[in-house]
Amino acid sequence: MPKTIIHVNQHVIRKNTKENQREPTLSVKQGRSNTYAHEVVIDGPSRVVYSPDKPLSCGARVWIETESAVTIINHNNTTEN
C-alpha cells in the first residue's frame, strides 16, 4: 500500500472559525489524491513527523505518515476506504 500523509489544514480551521462553518480540516494525501475528512482511522502502524526545516509542499510542518489502510469519516455520515 502506498504511503498516506495526514495533516491538519490550519487555513480551513481559520475559515471555519471566521465563517462559523464545519468543513473537514484533515487532509489525507494518497499518491496524487487529496481528500478532506473530519476523522481518519488508521488501521495499523503510523508515525507522527515534525519537520520545521523541511515542511511538506503544502506548508505543513507536522503530519502523520502511514502505509496502513485508512478509513476517512465525514460528519455527513459518509466513510471512504
Residue, then its C-alpha position, 0 to 999 in steps of 0.5 A: m500500500p502506498k504511503t498516506i500523509i495526514h495533516v491538519n489544514q490550519h487555513v480551513i480551521r481559520k475559515n471555519t472559525k471566521e465563517n462559523q462553518r464545519e468543513p473537514t480540516l484533515s487532509v489525507k494525501q494518497g499518491r496524487s489524491n487529496t481528500y478532506a475528512h473530519e476523522v481518519v482511522i488508521d488501521g495499523p502502524s503510523r508515525v507522527v513527523y515534525s519537520p520545521d526545516k523541511p515542511l511538506s509542499c503544502g506548508a505543513r510542518v507536522w503530519i502523520e505518515t502511514e502505509s496502513a489502510v485508512t478509513i476517512i469519516n465525514h460528519n455527513n455520515t459518509t466513510e471512504n476506504 
